[in-house]
């Protein structure tokens, strides 16, 4: 499976530049196609398995028809998690061992184990849970810097907003000191006027040039992550600030200029609004005194 296809099902989306055109306000280059269609992105299996798990859990039912597809997705994650990839941001530089990709492979194994248990395959459930434990141990060994902060990829101290997903997918409990240190590091060091950058372009080999705005989805991730670690006041203040940046139609672009509040990039973007809903729900539940302990990750156990 490729990570993307053309609108007509095309498999080849060769990229080329249109040098005779300028983009919005003179932005260049203007590209047609998308070279990312050739990329390996190891987070996709976890995103899919997590969605299926949530759907199944809410209905207490897993159709037999979809089980072979789910099983293959978990096995693909387990076959590939040790390999470098291009990561969630579709980096154009050399493949690396991106932390968020490893985390989502853990999600694939963890949710797969839970689904296997619901499906009645106890042995497969235990095997996948052992694999999930191995992935988590590898990440905790190789993706944490000297100050106890999870980094963009193995062997670096560079920050990346995608690590904010770690408490949201229950990779580790929010009480873990490494999780707390990571969320606060992103909040303090990877922000412009309080809004979150994907990463510092001067520290990341993304194959692109120039500056970029803050990423809306990442800022809403930070709201949710701050709630998770108990920084409720700070989370609410950031959430209120982000809500004030909504367009007249209450919509959001992919990026926001932190200095002017101007919307940049794809508009409107679905991912921005999904993160918005999650962030607002986190704040509301926190203010209502919701107990998040029930979400702390746990292994799949026999009854």
Buried (B, 14 or more C-beta within 10 A) or exposed (E): EBBBEEEEEEEEBEEEEEEEEEEEEEEEEEEEBBBBBBBBBBBBBBBBBBEBBEEBBEEEEBEEEEBEEBBEBBBBBBEBBEEBBBBBBBBEEEBBBBBBBBBBBBBBBBBBBBBBBBBEBEEBBBBBBEBBBBBBEBBBEBBBBEEBBBBBBBEBEBBBBBBBBBBBBBBBBBBBEBBBBBBBBBBEEBBBEBBBBBBEBEEBEBEEEEEBBBBBBBBBBBBBBBBBBBBBEBBBBBBEBBBEBEEEEEBBBBBBBBEEEEBBBBBBBEBBBEBBEBBBEBBEEBEEEBEBEEBEBEEBEEE
